[in-house]
Amino acid sequence: MKIAYASDTGRVRADNQDYVGVFINQTGAQLAIVADGVGGENGGDVAATMAVSHIGNEWQQTDVHDIWAAKDWMLQQTAQENETILKKANRYRTLRGMATTLVVAVILAEQVVIANLGDSRAYLIRDDEMRQLTVDHNLASELLQRGAITADEAVAHPGRHVITRQLGVTEEANPDVFEFATRPGDLLVLTTDGMPKHVSDAKVLATILASDNLTDAVASLIAQTNDTGGSDNVTVLIGQQESEDR
């Protein structure tokens, strides 16, 4: 998969607690990962950096090449990294309370495995239509799923800031993990919540489809996020599934 990504501090925050990376394992399979640190001054950037670098480095050592092994590996790695973050936070007073959201994609020849914790998202664009693959792990999303609030109410509900699943808070990580078959031309979008706060899904789709290349699309989405508020750090990663003859 051809991939482009970038991260930006935004217009309000002093520091960037997002972290992003792409890694390749021993079989040539890719792993794309985006994290958004939680905990403010108490090490959110440390937790995000740990998650991306540790999981990415572990991926580089594997020979995973099938869907079942990828799913098992995802669950093992999120559990392991959750324990690592908790131990470090408990060891250092300045890091207590640190945590991170996470969205990870293992990209195989014709399939993708996604895992997520928190409100960093994955989208799929296919046949000029975009759909959100992940479900946000926040209070507003949970209320919406239970039917307690409407979709319109969820957009501005204060519970959207209350993360209900993340790495580094409880002793058990509980990511959503799922897979789907890819087609040539598919576009995979991973992003922290900084972009969806300011740019609608319709505008994201239109921007990507109108861009000459993935790098331009990423830059344009970050610019739009900042131009319409930039209240948070923003990270965008876009991957395009190439045709079989490339």
Phi, psi and chi 1 to 4 in degrees:
 res  aa     phi    psi   chi1   chi2   chi3   chi4
   1 MET       -  133.9 -176.3  173.3  -80.0      -
   2 LYS   -80.8  129.6 -173.9  176.6 -179.3 -179.4
   3 ILE  -132.0  141.1  -64.6  174.4      -      -
   4 ALA  -134.7  146.6      -      -      -      -
   5 TYR  -156.7  160.6   60.6   86.6      -      -
   6 ALA  -160.2  159.5      -      -      -      -
   7 SER  -135.8  146.4 -174.3      -      -      -
   8 ASP  -142.3  145.9 -169.3   83.5      -      -
   9 THR   -67.7  -28.9  -57.3      -      -      -
  10 GLY    91.5 -172.3      -      -      -      -
  11 ARG   -98.6   -7.9  -64.5  -71.4  174.8   83.6
  12 VAL  -118.3  -45.2  175.2      -      -      -
  13 ARG   -72.4  147.2  -58.1  -71.5  177.1   89.6
  14 ALA   -82.5  -30.2      -      -      -      -
  15 ASP  -125.6  157.3  -58.7  -50.3      -      -
  16 ASN  -103.0  112.6 -169.3   -9.3      -      -
  17 GLN  -101.1    9.4  -62.1 -160.7    4.1      -
  18 ASP   -83.1  155.3  -72.3   -1.4      -      -
  19 TYR  -149.1  145.0 -152.8   74.1      -      -
  20 VAL  -145.5  149.3   54.8      -      -      -
  21 GLY  -163.8  159.0      -      -      -      -
  22 VAL  -128.6  132.7  176.1      -      -      -
  23 PHE  -134.3  153.2  -55.5   84.9      -      -
  24 ILE  -124.3  134.5  -59.9  174.6      -      -
  25 ASN   -94.0 -171.4   77.0   -6.4      -      -
  26 GLN   -68.3  -18.5  -61.0  -62.0  -54.0      -
  27 THR   -98.3   -0.4   69.0      -      -      -
  28 GLY    90.6    3.4      -      -      -      -
  29 ALA   -76.7  141.3      -      -      -      -
  30 GLN   -95.0  151.8  -64.2  166.8  -59.8      -
  31 LEU  -129.6  123.8  178.9  139.4      -      -
  32 ALA  -112.4  134.1      -      -      -      -
  33 ILE  -142.7  135.8  179.2  168.0      -      -
  34 VAL  -130.3  132.3  168.5      -      -      -
  35 ALA  -133.0  150.3      -      -      -      -
  36 ASP  -129.9  107.8 -178.8   -2.9      -      -
  37 GLY   -63.9  141.0      -      -      -      -
  38 VAL  -120.9  141.2 -180.0      -      -      -
  39 GLY   124.0    2.0      -      -      -      -
  40 GLY    57.7 -126.3      -      -      -      -
  41 GLU   -69.3  -17.3  -64.9  179.9   -3.3      -
  42 ASN   -86.1   48.6  -68.9  -30.7      -      -
  43 GLY    83.9   20.4      -      -      -      -
  44 GLY   -57.5  -39.4      -      -      -      -
  45 ASP   -66.1  -34.2   57.4  -25.9      -      -
  46 VAL   -66.1  -44.6  175.5      -      -      -
  47 ALA   -62.8  -43.0      -      -      -      -
  48 ALA   -65.4  -43.6      -      -      -      -
  49 THR   -64.3  -42.5  -57.4      -      -      -
  50 MET   -59.0  -48.7  -73.6  174.2   60.8      -
  51 ALA   -60.1  -47.7      -      -      -      -
  52 VAL   -68.0  -48.1  172.1      -      -      -
  53 SER   -68.9  -42.7   58.6      -      -      -
  54 HIS   -66.5  -50.4  -69.6  170.6      -      -
  55 ILE   -65.4  -40.3  -66.5  173.7      -      -
  56 GLY   -63.1  -44.4      -      -      -      -
  57 ASN   -65.3  -38.3  -70.5  -23.6      -      -
  58 GLU   -63.2  -38.8  -72.5  -67.0  -32.2      -
  59 TRP   -61.9  -38.8  177.0 -108.7      -      -
  60 GLN   -61.3  -22.8  -69.0  176.8  -40.2      -
  61 GLN   -90.1   -8.9  -50.0  -52.2  -45.4      -
  62 THR   -88.3  165.4   73.8      -      -      -
  63 ASP  -119.1   27.4   59.4   -0.1      -      -
  64 VAL   -59.1  131.7  171.5      -      -      -
  65 HIS  -144.6    2.7   62.3  -82.3      -      -
  66 ASP  -129.1  165.0   66.7   75.3      -      -
  67 ILE   -65.4  -39.5 -157.3   78.8      -      -
  68 TRP   -71.0  -42.8  -58.0  111.5      -      -
  69 ALA   -63.4  -37.6      -      -      -      -
  70 ALA   -64.5  -42.3      -      -      -      -
  71 LYS   -66.2  -43.8  -69.3  174.5   73.7  172.5
  72 ASP   -61.6  -42.0  -72.8  -16.5      -      -
  73 TRP   -63.1  -42.3 -175.1   87.7      -      -
  74 MET   -57.0  -48.3  -73.2  -89.0 -145.7      -
  75 LEU   -64.7  -41.4  -69.3  170.6      -      -
  76 GLN   -64.0  -43.8  -68.2  170.7    5.7      -
  77 GLN   -69.8  -39.6  -73.3  -57.9  -52.1      -
  78 THR   -66.7  -38.0   51.0      -      -      -
  79 ALA   -65.2  -43.2      -      -      -      -
  80 GLN   -65.4  -44.2  178.8  176.1  -50.5      -
  81 GLU   -70.0  -33.8 -170.0   57.5   29.6      -
  82 ASN   -59.5  -44.8 -174.4   66.9      -      -
  83 GLU   -64.1  -40.7 -177.9  178.8   -5.9      -
  84 THR   -63.1  -44.4  -60.4      -      -      -
  85 ILE   -65.2  -42.9  -68.6  172.6      -      -
  86 LEU   -60.3  -44.8  -81.5  170.8      -      -
  87 LYS   -62.7  -42.6  -75.3 -178.3  177.1  178.6
  88 LYS   -68.1  -39.3 -170.2  157.3 -171.3  174.1
  89 ALA   -64.7  -36.7      -      -      -      -
  90 ASN   -74.7  -24.1  -70.6  -28.6      -      -
  91 ARG   -80.3  -35.7 -177.1  177.0  179.3 -176.8
  92 TYR  -115.1  121.6  -63.1   99.7      -      -
  93 ARG   -57.9  -38.4 -179.4 -178.0   57.2   80.1
  94 THR   -70.2  -12.4   56.5      -      -      -
  95 LEU  -107.1    0.7  -62.0 -179.9      -      -
  96 ARG   -62.4  133.0  -73.1  174.5 -170.3  166.3
  97 GLY    92.4   -3.6      -      -      -      -
  98 MET   -71.1  146.8   73.8  173.0 -179.9      -
  99 ALA  -161.1  176.9      -      -      -      -
 100 THR  -155.0  146.0 -174.7      -      -      -
 101 THR   -81.2  169.2   72.1      -      -      -
 102 LEU  -158.8  135.6 -167.4   71.5      -      -
 103 VAL  -135.8  126.2   58.5      -      -      -
 104 VAL  -127.6  139.9 -170.3      -      -      -
 105 ALA  -127.6  122.8      -      -      -      -
 106 VAL   -95.2  120.9  167.8      -      -      -
 107 ILE  -108.7  107.3  -57.1  158.1      -      -
 108 LEU   -96.7 -175.5  -53.8  175.0      -      -
 109 ALA   -58.5  -44.2      -      -      -      -
 110 GLU  -134.7   13.6  -63.0  178.1  -16.8      -
 111 GLN  -144.7  156.1  -67.5  172.8  -55.7      -
 112 VAL  -130.6  137.5  171.2      -      -      -
 113 VAL  -110.4  130.3 -177.8      -      -      -
 114 ILE  -116.2  137.7  -59.0  -75.7      -      -
 115 ALA  -130.5  142.0      -      -      -      -
 116 ASN  -147.3  149.4   76.7  -68.6      -      -
 117 LEU  -137.6  125.7  -74.9  157.7      -      -
 118 GLY    95.2 -152.0      -      -      -      -
 119 ASP  -113.6   15.0   55.9    1.7      -      -
 120 SER   -74.5  141.5  -69.0      -      -      -
 121 ARG  -119.6  159.2  -65.4  179.0  176.5 -179.2
 122 ALA  -124.1  135.9      -      -      -      -
 123 TYR  -123.9  153.9  -63.9   89.3      -      -
 124 LEU  -120.0  130.0  173.3   67.1      -      -
 125 ILE  -110.5  121.4  -62.2  175.6      -      -
 126 ARG  -144.9  134.7  175.4 -179.5  -70.4  169.9
 127 ASP    53.9   42.0  -62.4  -30.0      -      -
 128 ASP    62.5   23.8  -65.4  -15.0      -      -
 129 GLU  -127.3  144.2  -65.2 -176.7   -6.4      -
 130 MET  -118.7  137.5 -174.8  172.3   82.0      -
 131 ARG  -136.5  145.2   65.0 -176.2  177.8   94.1
 132 GLN   -77.8  126.2 -175.2  175.3  -25.9      -
 133 LEU   -84.9  -38.5  -62.3  171.9      -      -
 134 THR   -91.8  160.4   53.1      -      -      -
 135 VAL  -108.8  129.3  174.9      -      -      -
 136 ASP   -63.4  133.0  -67.1  -16.1      -      -
 137 HIS   -96.5   76.8  -62.4  146.0      -      -
 138 ASN  -141.0  169.7   59.4   35.9      -      -
 139 LEU   -63.7  -41.0 -179.2   57.9      -      -
 140 ALA   -60.9  -42.7      -      -      -      -
 141 SER   -63.9  -40.4  178.4      -      -      -
 142 GLU   -66.6  -39.9  -68.4 -169.9    0.1      -
 143 LEU   -63.6  -39.1  -68.9  172.0      -      -
 144 LEU   -63.0  -44.5  175.0   62.3      -      -
 145 GLN   -65.1  -29.5  -68.4  177.2   64.7      -
 146 ARG   -84.4   -5.7  -65.6 -156.8  -61.0  -97.5
 147 GLY    82.0   12.1      -      -      -      -
 148 ALA   -78.1  -25.0      -      -      -      -
 149 ILE  -136.2  164.0   60.2  175.4      -      -
 150 THR   -90.5  168.9   66.9      -      -      -
 151 ALA   -61.4  -39.8      -      -      -      -
 152 ASP   -65.1  -39.2  -71.8  -19.5      -      -
 153 GLU   -67.8  -34.2  -70.0  172.0  -25.7      -
 154 ALA   -64.2  -30.6      -      -      -      -
 155 VAL   -60.0  -37.8  172.1      -      -      -
 156 ALA  -112.9    8.3      -      -      -      -
 157 HIS   -69.0  135.4 -165.0  -80.4      -      -
 158 PRO   -61.2  -20.8   19.0  -31.4      -      -
 159 GLY   -68.9  -10.2      -      -      -      -
 160 ARG   -69.0  -15.7   70.1 -170.2 -173.6  -80.4
 161 HIS   -92.8   -4.2  -58.1  -59.5      -      -
 162 VAL   -99.5  101.3 -179.5      -      -      -
 163 ILE   -77.0  130.8  -53.7  -60.7      -      -
 164 THR  -104.3  -12.6   53.3      -      -      -
 165 ARG  -142.3  134.2  -72.4 -164.4 -127.4  172.9
 166 GLN  -164.9  169.7   52.0 -158.2  -52.0      -
 167 LEU   -86.5  129.6  -79.5 -177.5      -      -
 168 GLY   103.0   13.6      -      -      -      -
 169 VAL  -113.5  -52.2  174.3      -      -      -
 170 THR  -112.1  168.9   61.3      -      -      -
 171 GLU   -72.4  -16.5  -68.1 -173.9   -2.0      -
 172 GLU  -118.6  126.8  -68.6 -173.2    9.5      -
 173 ALA   -84.9  141.1      -      -      -      -
 174 ASN  -134.5   68.2 -176.0   27.8      -      -
 175 PRO   -74.9  151.6   30.3  -36.5      -      -
 176 ASP   -79.3  132.8  -69.4  -24.8      -      -
 177 VAL  -131.6  129.1 -179.7      -      -      -
 178 PHE  -152.9  167.5   58.6   95.0      -      -
 179 GLU  -135.7  159.8   79.0  -79.4   -8.9      -
 180 PHE  -150.7  154.2   64.3   94.7      -      -
 181 ALA   -81.1  140.9      -      -      -      -
 182 THR  -100.3  159.8   57.2      -      -      -
 183 ARG  -127.1  151.5  -58.5  176.4 -172.3  171.4
 184 PRO   -54.9  133.2  -27.7   37.1      -      -
 185 GLY    96.0  -14.3      -      -      -      -
 186 ASP   -57.5  143.9  -80.8   -6.2      -      -
 187 LEU  -117.9  128.1  -70.4  158.2      -      -
 188 LEU  -108.3  128.7  177.2   67.8      -      -
 189 VAL  -120.0  123.8 -178.7      -      -      -
 190 LEU  -113.6  137.3  -53.8 -176.3      -      -
 191 THR  -153.5  148.4 -179.8      -      -      -
 192 THR   -76.7  172.4   55.5      -      -      -
 193 ASP   -73.4   -5.9   68.1  -35.2      -      -
 194 GLY   -59.9  -38.7      -      -      -      -
 195 MET   -72.7  -50.9 -176.7 -177.1   73.4      -
 196 PRO   -60.8  -21.3  -23.4   33.7      -      -
 197 LYS   -63.2  -26.8  -73.6  177.3 -178.9  177.3
 198 HIS  -124.5  -20.6  -62.9  -73.2      -      -
 199 VAL  -121.9  123.8 -174.3      -      -      -
 200 SER   -69.7  158.4   68.7      -      -      -
 201 ASP   -58.3  -39.4  -72.6   -0.1      -      -
 202 ALA   -62.3  -40.6      -      -      -      -
 203 LYS   -70.9  -37.0 -173.5   63.2  175.3  175.6
 204 VAL   -60.0  -48.3  170.2      -      -      -
 205 LEU   -60.6  -48.2  175.8   61.6      -      -
 206 ALA   -61.5  -40.0      -      -      -      -
 207 THR   -64.9  -45.6  -62.5      -      -      -
 208 ILE   -65.5  -43.7  -66.8  174.0      -      -
 209 LEU   -67.2  -28.4  -65.5 -179.5      -      -
 210 ALA   -87.6   -9.9      -      -      -      -
 211 SER   -80.9  148.1  -62.3      -      -      -
 212 ASP   -73.2  -28.5  -67.8  -27.8      -      -
 213 ASN  -156.7  172.9   54.2   62.7      -      -
 214 LEU   -66.4  -38.9  -59.8 -176.5      -      -
 215 THR   -61.5  -43.2  -59.3      -      -      -
 216 ASP   -64.8  -38.2  -73.7   -7.3      -      -
 217 ALA   -63.7  -45.0      -      -      -      -
 218 VAL   -60.6  -47.7  168.7      -      -      -
 219 ALA   -62.2  -39.9      -      -      -      -
 220 SER   -67.0  -40.8 -178.9      -      -      -
 221 LEU   -66.6  -38.8  -71.2  171.2      -      -
 222 ILE   -67.4  -40.8  -70.8  176.6      -      -
 223 ALA   -62.5  -42.9      -      -      -      -
 224 GLN   -63.5  -40.9  -71.5  179.3   51.9      -
 225 THR   -59.0  -45.4  -60.1      -      -      -
 226 ASN   -70.4  -37.8  -72.5  -27.9      -      -
 227 ASP   -67.8  -25.5  -71.2  -15.2      -      -
 228 THR  -104.2   20.1   53.6      -      -      -
 229 GLY   145.5  -52.3      -      -      -      -
 230 GLY    54.1   40.4      -      -      -      -
 231 SER   -75.5   -8.1   62.8      -      -      -
 232 ASP  -142.2  167.2 -160.3   -7.8      -      -
 233 ASN   -61.4  152.0  -52.6  147.4      -      -
 234 VAL  -138.5  132.0   55.0      -      -      -
 235 THR  -132.1  132.1  -61.1      -      -      -
 236 VAL  -131.8  131.1  179.7      -      -      -
 237 LEU  -127.4  131.0  179.6  149.6      -      -
 238 ILE  -126.8  130.3  -54.6  175.2      -      -
 239 GLY  -121.4  141.1      -      -      -      -
 240 GLN  -119.4  125.2 -176.5  172.4   34.5      -
 241 GLN   -73.6  118.4 -175.0   73.9  -17.3      -
 242 GLU   -82.8  162.2  -61.2  177.6  -69.5      -
 243 SER   -70.8  159.5   60.4      -      -      -
 244 GLU   -64.4  -22.8  -64.2  175.9   -0.5      -
 245 ASP   -88.8    2.6   58.4   -8.1      -      -
 246 ARG   -86.3      -  -69.6 -171.2  179.5 -179.4
